[in-house]
Amino acid sequence: MKRCSKCGRLKKKFPRNRGLKRGYSYWCSACVAESKRKTYLKYRERYCLRSRAWRMEHLDTVKEKQKNYWLKNKKKLRAYKKLWRAKNRNRLLEKNRRYYADNKSRVRAKNDEWRMKNPRRYYEMERDYRLRKAHGITLWQYRSLLREQRKACLICGTGKPGGIGSFQVDHNHKNRRIRGLLCNLCNRGIGYFQDDPKRCEETATYLEESEDKVGLVAVKGPKGKPEFYKDNGLRRSRLKYTYGITLEQYSSIFQGQNCSCKICGRNKPDKMGRWKLDHSHVSGKIRGILCCGCNTGIGHFKDDPDLLRKAAAYLRDEGDHSPMLREINRNRGLKMEECA
């Protein structure tokens, strides 16, 4: 222990000073650091100009030293930069906003030039950003899931995604759990059934039972709508021309279903505001009157009861079939709890 001649306190740490007889400074480390800081702030401009001039003279040497240091301490520097960015996130955002406001045209021109040179890289960055924002997964995780599914839909097994040309990330809209990657038709189909496995199974049973029953057959009218179709009212004309049945037959079918959808049993149609006459596109048999959701959902699953049962099993599974999905959902759950 030794007393500092600057602050007058007993201290342990004193910096080395070879010019003095004892080899150590009379001031403690804290006082020396404070003195240097004040001197730097006083002559800051002079120091900056001198160091900048030296760097310009020895530019190659400086770059070589920086490159060697980066190669030796790559992991350490990356970890430090990541930590620093996390601590100073708001400061960086404000700095970037100010720079963009001052150099808007220059930044846009530079970005356009980069996009033209790197179209594939730009697509990957944009896709990664959208996946993170919408579902909380990265592009790498999306591609890993696709490989795990053998690049096929989890329900129908097709290798052609349809729609926008990529498989859709299906998730539960209540608890946000990711269930898998589906083709466009299957993803929209379970949406029309409101992610209800029971409704999918009831639809499969409805399709199987309706094929065994004997009923009306939809017969399309001749080409070109005759004049008497128009005179009998629009609804009557469409039923006669499209399905070959009268409005009275339509009413009797609907009353036989207690004026409700034959699958889900709801008494009101969907957003479209109109009931749909469902029929088999193979045999032409009229199966019943459905709400818009059930009728469109059947079409998306290609009138196939087996596909609908697979969809019901898939909805009940909730993504538990895949270890990777379990890990993703667990991490997303933790993040959502932290945000809450």
N, C-alpha and C positions, 0 to 999 in steps of 0.2 A: 504493500500500500504506500502511496506517495501522494503528496499534496500538489495539486495543480496551481501554478502561479497565476493563471488567468481567472478561473472561477473560485479558487480557494478551497475546493473540496478534495477529500481523500479519494483517489481513484486507483484502479488496478491497471487500466489500459492506457499506455502512452505510446505514440508512434515513434518509429526509429528516426534518428537524425544523426548521420555520421559526422556532420560538421562539429557537433558538440563533443565535449570530452567524455561524457558518460555514455554517449551513443543513443540517447533517448531525448525526446523533446521535453521542454519544461511544461508545455501545455498538454492536457489530456486529449484523447482522440476526438471527443465530442467538440471541444473548443477549436481544435485545428480544422475539423470539418466545417464548422460554422464560419470560421474566418475565411476559408477557401471559397465557400458559397457566396459570401458577401463580396469578396474580391471579383469573383466571376460575374456576378450580377452588375457590378460597377463598370467593368471593362468588357462586357459581353460582345458588343459590336466589333471591337478590336480583335478579340479572340476568334470570332466567327469568320471575319475577313481573312485573317491569317491562316486559319485551318483550311478554308475554302481554296485559297490560292495555292496552298501546298498540295491539296488533293488534285487540282487541275494540272499541276506540274508532274505529279507522279500517279496519273490516272491508271495506267496499266498495273502498277504495283499494288495499288489499293484494291482493284478488281480481283487480282490474283489472290490476295490475302483473304478477301471476303469469300471467294469461291472455296478456298481450302478450309476456311473455318466452318462454312456451311456444310461441306461434305463430312467433316469430322464430328460435328455436333447437330446433325440433321434432326434427330428425334427430340433432343432437348429444346432446340429452337422452335420446332413446330408446337410442342406442348406449351412453351412459354407464350407464343403468339396466340394460341387458342385461349389460354387463360386470360391474357391481357384483353383480347377482344370481348370475352364474356363480361369482364369487369367494366369495360369502357364502351359498352354497346351504344348507349344513348349519345355519347360524345362522338363516336364514329358516324352514327346516322346523321347527326346535325352537321358534321363536317362534310359528308357526302352531299347532303341537301344544298348546302351553300355553294359547293363546287359546281353542282349540276345547274343551279340557278344562274351562276355567273358564266358558265360555258355550255349552255344547252345545245346550240347548233354544232359545236365541235364534238361533244360527247355523242350526239345522235349520228353524226357522219362516221365517227369511229366505230360505233356499234354496228351500223349498216355494213360497213366494210368488212368487219370481222364475221358477221353472219354470212355474207357472200362467200368468204373464203372457207368457213367451217360450217356448212349446212348440217352435217351429221351431228357434230358436237352441239350445235345450237338446239337441234331437235331433242337430243338426250337431256340437255339442261332444262328445257321447257317442260318435257314430260316428267322429269324428276320433281320439278317445282310443283306441278299440278297434282302429282300423286301425294306429295308431302302435305300440301294444303288441304286436299279433299279427304284423304284417308290416313295420313300420318305414316306412310311407308315410303321407302326409297325406290328408285328404279331398279337397283340391284336386288332388293327383296321381291319386287314384282316379277323380275325375270327368273329368280330362283323358284318362286311359286309356280310359274309357268313350266319350268323344266320338271318340277316335281309332279305336275299334272300331265306330263308327256305332251305338252303343247296342245291340249284338248280341253273341251268344256267338261266340267265335273258332272253335269246332268246328262246331256245327250251324247257326249263323247266326240263331237265333231271337231275337226281341226281347222275349220273356217269360221272365224269370229263373226263376220258380217258387220253391219253397221258402219262405224268409222274405221274399221280395219284392224282393231285390236281387242283382245278379250277384256271384258268389263270386270271391275273389282266389285264383287257383291258383298254387301254388309247389312247387318241388322240395324234398322233405323231407330230402334229403341235404345239398345245398349251399345251401338256402334261397333260391335264385334265383326271382324272380317271373316266371311265364310268360305271364300274361294274366288276363282276366276271363271266367268261364264261367257258363253257366246251372247250376242245381242238379243236373240229371240228368247232364250231361257231367262236371261236377266229381266227383260221386260215382262215376260210371262208370269214369273212369280210376283212381280210388282202388281200386275192386274189382279192376282189372287190375294193381295195384301199380305204377303209372306206368311200365309196361313196353311200349314201342312194338312189340317183337317179338310179344308176347302179343296185342296188338290186331290185328296183321296176321294172325296165325295164326287168330284168332277170325273175321275177315272171310273168310278162305279156307274155314274150317269151315262158315260159313253158306252160302256159294256152292255148295260141293260137296254139302252135305246136301240142297239143293233138287233137285239132279239125280238123286239116288239114289231107288230105290223101296224103301219100307219100311213099317213099321207106322204106322197112323193112330190118333191118340188120339181115343177116342169116350167122352164123358162118360156116366155111368150115368143112370138115371131119377131124377126128383126124389124125395127121401125115401129114406134108405138101407134097403134090404130087410133082413130079419132074417138071411138066410144070409150076407150080407157080414160081419156082426159075428161070426158063428160061426167064420169061417175065419181069424181073426187080424187085428189092426189093420193091419199093413203090406200084407197081401194084399188086404184090403178097400179100402184107399185106392187102391192101384194099379188095381184093377178098377173102382172107382167113378169115379175122376178121369180115367184114361187108357184104360181098357178093355183092359188087358193083365194077364196072370197073373204071379205071382211067378217062375215058371220062365222065362217070356220075358224078364223084367227081368234075371234072373241070367245068361241066355245073352248078352244085350247087354253086360252089364258084363264078363263073361269074355272076350268078343270084343275089348274095349278093354284087355286085360291088367290088369283091376281098377284102372284109373287114370282120371283126368280126360281126356276126349278132346281138350282144347285144350292145357292146360298140362302134362299128363302127371304130375301129382303123385299119389302113392299114398294120401295121407290127405286127407279132406275138411277144409273150413275150420272156423272156430270153432263153426259151427252143429252140426258133428258128424254131418252126413248128406249123402249124395250126392243130386243133383237130376236128375230126368228132364226133359231139355230137349226142347221141341217147338215147332213153328211155330204161332203164334196165328192165322195166315191159312189155311193148308192143313190144319193139324192133324197134319202128319207128325212122328213122333218122330225126333229127330236124334241123340240119344246121351245119355250120362250125364255130368254135369259136376260140378265142385266148386261150392260156394256162390258164391265170388267170380266165376267165369267166367259162371255162369248169371245172376246178378244184374246183372253188367256188361253182358251182351247185352241184357237188358231195359231198362237205362238208355239204351242207344244204339238202342233201338227195332228190334232185329233187322236193322239196316241196315249192310251191309258197307262202303259208301262212307263212312258216318260214322266207322266204326272205323278206316279208313285215314287219314281226316283227323285223327283223334285221335292215331294213330301219328306222322304228320308233325308235328303240333303238339308232341308230347312230345320229338321229336328237335330241334326248333327252339330250345327253352330260352329263349324270349323275345327271340331275336335279330332278329325281324322288325320290331321297333319301336325307333326311336332313343331314345324316352323311357324304355322299359323297360331298355335297355342302360345308360343314365345312372343310373337308380334302382338297378339291380343292382350297378353299379360303386361307388356311394356306400355301399350297404348292406354290400358286401364290405369296404370300408375301415373302416367302423364296427365290424364284427365282428372285424377284425384288431386294432383298437385295444383292444376289450374283452378279447380273448385276451391 
